[in-house]
Amino acid sequence: MFQVGSTVTSELRLGLIALQATEMEMTTTPAGCDPTTLHDGTPPGDSTGTAAFRFVQFLGRELSTGTFDLPSFPDIAIRVRQVLADEDVKPEKVVRVLSAEPALAARLVHIANSAAISFSGRAVTDLRTAVARLGLNMVRSAAIAFAVWQLRKSEALKGLEKQLEELWQSSTAVAAVAYVIARRLGGANADTALLAGLLHGVGKLYILSRARQHQELLADPTTYSAIVRDWHSNIAKALLEKWQMPEEVVIAVNECEDLDRDHAGAADLSDVLTIACLLVRLKEHPEEIDLQLQGLGAAQRLQLRPAACWQFLQESTDEIAAMEQALGW
């Protein structure tokens, strides 16, 4: 049975308890049930069903220890995360930490000079000025983007290049759209929206990194997709809490797929991220945008009328493309 540690979030704890109940159900045979099948009707000899269950068990046990993290996560990203956790950190300290990774430092200067950020057109040539222009939230986002990019080269994730590329493209696209939505329509700080967009798929990344040792799952897209769908949001929440990300980012990443979410008051980061994810998903099917936005609370709070959405995307094309290019490695 699982031992649920104190480091696990309440939602994950509930998930583990539910999984514990499933484990008990599989080891007992209620009256009137066929003992030759599992609780969902799957024969015990079904290798995919067994592999899926064992993988979910593995995820649950790993999360319950509180020691989970992404494999081969670059040290520089961890150090940047730690130094930025101090709200009173001095710029000199941030620059000193960033200088330890020349590739990241160079990328920050590049982003500071990009069309998405440099509205004045005045070139930045040193890291200190780049950090001042970008702000700490953007620096944090760039460090996360750098870390995810580096993961694609990791030996621990060899063989997953295609899936990693898809996650990377999705993350940067959602981040860019979320940034532009926040800038144009409000609801959140644009830099925070960018960070939330980059991190919205971190639960999927975690599951993918662990599934590398379970090739039979990767060979069965239907089963694997079901596991990702059911687990990635809570895993992301646990990871982001461990990384001490801002609470509103943790909440937004956890809630962004809940299209029925409702709350009183003005639009918030969760609304921004929900719409960004939806628009990126419908990019190849623009004819569905109006229908998908009808009655959607997040769109209403952002005052994004379905009829005006396509026009908004058209007007924002260059801005979105500029941010995607800035984030690209």
C-alpha positions in Angstrom: 0.0 0.0 0.0 1.1 3.6 -0.5 2.4 5.6 2.3 1.2 9.2 1.7 3.9 11.6 2.8 3.3 15.1 4.2 5.0 16.7 1.2 2.2 15.6 -1.2 -0.5 18.1 -2.0 -4.0 17.5 -0.9 -5.2 16.7 -4.4 -2.4 14.2 -5.0 -3.1 12.7 -1.6 -6.7 12.1 -2.7 -5.5 10.6 -5.9 -3.2 8.3 -4.1 -6.0 7.2 -1.8 -8.2 6.5 -4.8 -5.4 4.5 -6.3 -5.0 2.6 -3.0 -8.7 1.8 -3.2 -8.2 0.5 -6.7 -5.3 -1.7 -5.6 -7.5 -3.2 -2.8 -10.3 -3.7 -5.3 -8.0 -5.7 -7.6 -6.9 -8.0 -4.8 -10.4 -8.8 -3.7 -13.3 -10.4 -5.5 -16.7 -8.9 -4.5 -19.7 -11.2 -4.4 -21.2 -11.7 -7.9 -18.1 -10.6 -9.8 -16.1 -12.7 -12.2 -12.8 -13.5 -10.5 -11.2 -13.9 -14.0 -11.4 -10.2 -14.7 -10.2 -7.0 -13.1 -12.6 -4.3 -11.8 -12.8 -2.7 -15.2 -13.4 -5.9 -17.1 -9.8 -6.2 -18.3 -8.5 -9.8 -18.2 -5.6 -10.2 -15.8 -3.4 -11.4 -18.7 -3.9 -8.1 -20.6 -0.3 -6.8 -20.8 -1.3 -3.2 -21.6 -3.8 -2.9 -18.8 -1.3 -4.5 -16.3 1.5 -2.2 -17.6 -0.6 0.9 -17.3 -1.7 0.0 -13.7 1.9 -0.7 -12.7 3.0 2.6 -14.2 0.4 4.5 -12.3 1.4 2.7 -9.1 5.0 3.7 -9.8 4.0 7.3 -10.3 1.9 7.3 -7.1 4.7 5.8 -5.0 7.3 8.2 -6.4 5.1 11.2 -5.7 4.4 10.1 -2.2 8.1 10.2 -1.3 8.4 13.9 -2.0 11.7 13.4 -3.8 10.4 13.5 -7.3 11.9 15.8 -9.9 12.7 15.9 -13.6 15.7 13.8 -14.6 18.8 15.6 -15.7 17.3 19.0 -14.9 20.1 21.5 -15.5 21.8 22.8 -12.4 21.7 26.4 -13.6 17.9 26.3 -13.8 17.8 25.1 -10.2 20.2 27.8 -9.0 18.2 30.5 -10.8 15.0 29.2 -9.3 16.5 29.3 -5.8 18.0 32.8 -6.1 14.8 34.3 -7.5 12.8 32.7 -4.7 14.1 35.6 -2.6 12.0 38.6 -3.5 14.7 41.0 -2.1 17.5 39.5 -4.2 20.0 42.0 -5.5 20.4 42.3 -9.3 24.2 41.7 -8.9 23.5 38.2 -7.4 21.2 37.3 -10.2 23.7 38.4 -12.8 26.5 36.4 -11.0 24.4 33.2 -11.0 23.4 33.6 -14.7 27.0 34.3 -15.7 27.9 30.8 -14.7 26.0 29.5 -17.8 27.2 31.3 -20.9 24.6 29.8 -23.2 21.7 31.0 -20.9 23.4 34.4 -20.5 23.8 34.8 -24.3 20.1 33.8 -24.7 19.0 36.5 -22.2 20.8 39.2 -24.2 19.2 37.8 -27.4 15.7 37.9 -25.8 16.3 41.5 -24.5 17.1 42.5 -28.1 14.2 40.7 -29.7 11.3 42.4 -31.4 9.0 41.1 -28.7 10.8 42.9 -25.9 13.0 45.7 -27.4 10.4 48.4 -28.3 13.0 51.2 -28.4 15.3 49.4 -30.8 18.2 50.3 -28.6 20.6 47.3 -28.5 21.7 45.6 -25.2 25.2 44.2 -25.2 25.7 43.1 -21.5 23.9 40.7 -19.2 23.3 43.2 -16.4 21.4 45.6 -18.8 19.6 42.6 -20.3 18.3 41.5 -16.9 17.2 45.0 -16.1 15.3 45.2 -19.3 13.7 41.8 -19.0 12.8 41.8 -15.3 13.0 38.9 -13.0 9.9 37.1 -14.1 11.1 37.0 -17.7 14.6 35.8 -16.5 12.8 33.0 -14.6 10.9 32.1 -17.8 14.0 32.1 -19.9 15.8 29.8 -17.4 12.9 27.4 -17.5 12.9 27.5 -21.3 16.6 26.9 -21.3 16.2 23.9 -18.9 13.5 22.3 -21.0 15.6 22.8 -24.2 18.6 21.2 -22.5 16.4 18.2 -21.4 15.9 17.4 -25.1 19.7 16.5 -25.3 19.7 14.5 -22.1 20.9 10.9 -22.3 18.2 10.0 -19.8 15.5 11.0 -22.3 17.2 9.5 -25.4 14.7 8.1 -27.9 12.0 10.6 -26.9 13.1 13.4 -29.2 9.9 13.6 -31.2 7.6 13.7 -28.1 10.0 16.3 -26.4 9.9 18.5 -29.5 6.1 18.4 -29.5 5.9 19.4 -25.9 8.5 22.1 -26.5 6.5 23.6 -29.4 3.3 23.4 -27.4 4.8 25.1 -24.4 6.4 28.0 -26.4 3.2 28.5 -28.4 1.0 28.7 -25.3 3.5 30.9 -23.5 3.5 33.4 -26.5 -0.3 33.5 -26.8 -0.7 33.8 -23.0 1.8 36.7 -23.0 -0.1 38.6 -25.8 -3.5 37.9 -24.3 -2.4 39.4 -20.9 -0.8 42.4 -22.6 -3.8 43.2 -24.8 -6.7 42.0 -22.7 -5.4 42.0 -19.1 -6.2 39.4 -16.5 -2.6 38.9 -15.4 0.9 40.3 -15.6 2.2 39.5 -19.1 5.5 38.1 -17.8 3.7 35.9 -15.3 1.4 34.6 -18.1 4.5 33.8 -20.2 5.9 31.8 -17.3 2.6 29.9 -16.7 2.4 29.1 -20.4 6.0 27.6 -20.4 5.1 25.5 -17.4 1.6 24.3 -18.3 3.0 21.1 -19.8 5.5 20.2 -17.1 3.3 17.4 -15.7 3.3 15.8 -19.2 7.0 16.2 -19.4 7.4 14.4 -16.0 5.2 11.5 -17.1 7.1 11.2 -20.4 10.4 11.1 -18.6 9.2 8.3 -16.5 7.5 6.4 -19.3 10.8 5.9 -21.1 11.3 2.9 -18.9 7.8 1.6 -19.9 8.1 1.3 -23.7 4.9 -0.8 -23.9 2.9 2.3 -22.8 4.5 4.6 -25.3 3.6 2.0 -28.0 0.0 2.3 -27.0 -1.0 6.0 -27.6 -4.6 5.5 -26.3 -3.6 4.1 -22.9 -0.7 6.6 -22.5 -2.9 9.5 -23.4 -5.4 8.5 -20.8 -2.7 8.4 -18.1 -1.4 11.8 -19.1 -5.0 13.2 -19.1 -5.8 11.9 -15.6 -2.4 12.7 -13.9 -0.5 15.5 -15.5 -2.3 18.5 -13.9 -1.8 17.2 -10.3 1.8 16.2 -11.1 2.4 19.7 -12.4 1.0 21.2 -9.3 3.2 19.1 -7.1 6.3 19.9 -9.1 5.6 23.7 -9.2 4.9 23.8 -5.5 8.2 22.0 -4.9 10.0 24.5 -7.1 8.3 27.3 -5.1 6.7 28.9 -8.2 4.3 31.8 -7.5 1.0 30.5 -6.2 -1.1 32.0 -9.0 1.1 30.2 -11.6 0.6 26.9 -9.7 -3.2 27.4 -9.6 -3.4 28.5 -13.3 -1.4 25.4 -14.5 -3.6 23.2 -12.4 -6.9 24.7 -13.5 -6.3 25.7 -17.2 -8.0 22.6 -18.6 -11.2 23.1 -16.6 -13.4 24.9 -19.1 -16.3 24.9 -16.6 -14.3 26.8 -14.0 -16.2 29.8 -12.7 -15.4 32.6 -10.2 -16.6 36.0 -9.3 -14.8 39.1 -10.2 -12.3 40.0 -12.9 -10.4 37.7 -15.2 -7.3 36.1 -13.7 -4.2 34.2 -14.8 -6.2 30.9 -15.0 -8.5 32.5 -17.5 -5.6 33.8 -19.6 -4.0 30.4 -19.6 -7.2 28.6 -20.4 -7.9 30.7 -23.4 -4.2 30.5 -24.6 -4.3 26.7 -24.4 -7.6 26.6 -26.3 -6.5 28.9 -29.1 -3.2 27.0 -29.6 -5.2 23.7 -29.7 -7.6 25.2 -32.3 -4.9 26.8 -34.4 -5.4 24.3 -37.2 -9.2 24.5 -36.9 -10.1 28.2 -36.7 -13.6 27.4 -37.8 -14.2 25.8 -34.4 -13.1 28.8 -32.3 -16.5 30.6 -32.2 -18.3 27.4 -31.1 -15.7 26.6 -28.4 -15.8 30.1 -26.9 -19.6 30.3 -26.7 -20.6 30.5 -23.1 -17.0 30.0 -21.9 -16.5 31.8 -18.6 -12.9 32.6 -19.1 -13.6 34.3 -22.5 -16.5 36.3 -20.9 -14.3 37.5 -18.1 -11.6 38.6 -20.6 -14.3 40.2 -22.7 -13.2 38.2 -25.7 -16.3 37.8 -27.8 -16.3 34.7 -30.1 -17.0 36.9 -33.1 -13.9 39.1 -32.4 -11.5 36.3 -31.5 -10.4 35.5 -35.0 -9.7 39.2 -35.6 -7.7 39.4 -32.3 -5.5 36.5 -33.5 -5.0 38.1 -36.8 -4.0 41.4 -35.3 -1.7 39.6 -32.8 0.1 37.4 -35.3 3.3 39.3 -35.5 3.5 39.8 -31.7 2.9 36.1 -31.0 5.4 35.1 -33.7 8.0 37.5 -32.2 7.6 36.0 -28.7 7.8 32.4 -30.0 11.0 33.3 -31.9 12.5 34.9 -28.8 11.8 31.8 -26.7 13.1 29.5 -29.4 16.6 28.0 -28.9 
